[in-house]
Amino acid sequence: MGVSGCGKTTIASQLAHSLNGAYLEGDSFHPAANKAKMGQGIPLNDDDRWPWFDIIIATAKDTLTTGQTPILSCSALKQIHRDYLFKSFDDYRLVFLKGSYELIKSRMDARDHEYMTSDLLQSQFATLEEPGASKNLLTISIEKSPGEILREILEWLE
């Protein structure tokens, strides 16, 4: 989890590959209306997010029934969002990819994305409630390389 541009897609897809899990890209579950709204530079509100979270939860549950481990990349910026996403799962792990506004903005400005530009980044940081310490949480600085981040996550999961 983390703000847009922090590396969720890169890290989660590599983690899913390493664990033979099923990668679930949170952005791919957004309804068209959410994508259109963000494409116009309008931040999502919680009313936009709940139906999106419901789709993600249902997909993760379906993935578990196949015997695979779902590896989700999702912003989950507020504690209430994380509580909602995890309420149906007894055993979950959360990785918070933490970075500065300046670093993430520079990365976002250097990439192309379907609808999420750095124009919305400030609203993501304003919404972000950093998760508190928990046995289910690993916070990692995105100043590390993707390989270092992946190794740290795999060691933590062991």
C-alpha positions as a printed Julia matrix, in Angstrom:
158×3 Matrix{Float64}:
   0.0     0.0     0.0
   0.97    3.58   -0.43
   0.34    6.64   -2.52
   0.32    6.49   -6.27
   3.8     6.24   -7.76
   5.45    4.61   -4.73
   6.17    1.36   -6.57
   3.21   -0.81   -5.57
   2.78   -2.37   -9.01
   6.46   -3.18   -9.42
   6.92   -4.66   -5.96
   3.61   -6.54   -5.73
   3.98   -8.11   -9.17
   7.53   -9.24   -8.35
   6.4   -10.55   -4.96
   3.55  -12.51   -6.53
   6.01  -14.05   -9.0
   8.44  -14.93   -6.19
   5.7   -16.57   -4.1
   3.81  -18.17   -7.01
   0.87  -16.06   -5.91
  -1.82  -14.33   -7.91
  -1.1   -10.66   -8.56
  -4.14   -8.39   -8.19
  -3.51   -4.87   -9.51
  -5.91   -2.64   -7.58
  -6.12   -0.09  -10.39
  -7.52   -2.7   -12.77
 -10.62   -3.07  -10.55
 -11.6     0.62  -10.65
 -14.97    1.21  -12.29
 -14.82    3.35  -15.43
 -16.38    6.28  -13.54
 -13.49    6.3   -11.05
 -10.91    6.27  -13.85
 -12.72    9.07  -15.65
 -12.88   11.14  -12.47
  -9.17   10.72  -11.75
  -8.38   11.36  -15.42
 -10.03   14.77  -15.0
  -7.77   15.47  -12.01
 -10.55   14.96   -9.46
  -9.55   12.93   -6.39
 -11.73   10.0    -5.39
 -13.8    10.22   -2.23
 -14.78    7.34    0.03
 -18.13    6.9    -1.75
 -16.1     6.18   -4.91
 -13.84    3.75   -3.09
 -16.28    1.4    -1.29
 -17.6    -0.32   -4.45
 -14.0    -0.62   -5.7
 -12.94   -2.23   -2.42
 -15.88   -4.65   -2.63
 -14.67   -5.85   -6.04
 -11.12   -6.26   -4.71
 -12.32   -8.23   -1.66
 -14.47  -10.55   -3.8
 -11.58  -11.16   -6.18
  -9.16  -11.91   -3.32
 -11.67  -14.36   -1.82
 -12.12  -16.06   -5.19
  -8.34  -16.31   -5.53
  -8.04  -17.99   -2.14
 -10.62  -20.61   -3.16
  -8.28  -21.66   -5.98
  -5.51  -22.31   -3.46
  -3.45  -19.31   -4.54
  -2.28  -16.44   -2.38
  -3.58  -13.07   -3.57
  -0.93  -10.33   -3.68
  -2.72   -7.0    -3.98
  -1.38   -3.58   -4.85
  -3.77   -0.92   -3.62
  -3.39    2.58   -2.21
  -5.49    1.86    0.93
  -4.62    5.34    2.16
  -6.81    5.51    5.27
  -6.96    3.16    8.22
 -10.69    2.73    7.64
  -9.88    1.53    4.09
  -7.39   -1.03    5.37
  -9.79   -2.2     8.08
 -12.49   -2.64    5.43
 -10.2    -4.5     3.03
  -8.9    -6.9     5.68
 -12.06   -7.49    7.73
 -12.81  -10.7     5.81
  -9.31  -12.13    6.13
  -7.91  -13.59    9.33
  -4.32  -13.81    8.16
  -3.01  -10.93    6.09
   0.23   -8.99    5.69
   0.56   -5.34    4.76
   3.6    -3.68    3.24
   3.66    0.12    3.32
   5.94    1.59    0.66
   6.95    4.91    2.17
   8.57    7.78    0.32
   8.72   11.54    0.21
   6.43   13.68   -1.92
   9.41   15.0    -3.89
  10.82   11.55   -4.74
   7.46   10.13   -5.75
   6.5    13.2    -7.79
   9.77   12.97   -9.73
   9.06    9.3   -10.49
   5.48   10.03  -11.54
   6.54   12.88  -13.8
   8.89   10.46  -15.6
   6.19    7.84  -16.34
   3.04    7.5   -18.39
  -0.11    6.3   -16.65
  -3.63    5.85  -17.99
  -5.18    8.4   -15.62
  -3.05    8.99  -12.52
  -0.68   11.92  -12.9
   1.35   13.76  -10.32
  -1.4    16.4   -10.25
  -3.33   14.14   -7.87
  -0.33   13.24   -5.72
  -0.82   16.07   -3.23
  -4.37   14.87   -2.53
  -3.02   11.34   -1.96
  -0.52   12.61    0.62
  -3.25   14.72    2.25
  -5.46   11.62    2.54
  -2.69    9.23    3.65
  -2.92    7.94    7.2
   0.33    6.08    7.75
  -0.33    2.71    9.34
   0.72    2.22   12.94
   3.06   -0.49   14.12
   1.61   -3.99   13.92
   2.86   -7.56   13.62
   1.09   -7.64   10.23
   2.84   -4.51    8.93
   6.19   -3.9     7.28
   7.13   -0.32    6.4
   9.86    0.03    3.78
  11.57    3.11    2.36
  11.24    3.37   -1.4
  14.7     4.9    -1.51
  15.9     1.28   -1.63
  16.07   -0.55   -4.95
  13.17   -2.8    -5.97
  15.44   -5.81   -5.45
  16.31   -4.71   -1.91
  12.66   -4.06   -1.13
  11.62   -7.47   -2.46
  14.35   -9.25   -0.45
  13.29   -7.44    2.72
   9.66   -8.42    2.22
  10.52  -12.07    1.54
  12.72  -12.22    4.67
   9.9   -10.67    6.73
   7.36  -13.17    5.39
   9.57  -16.1     6.4
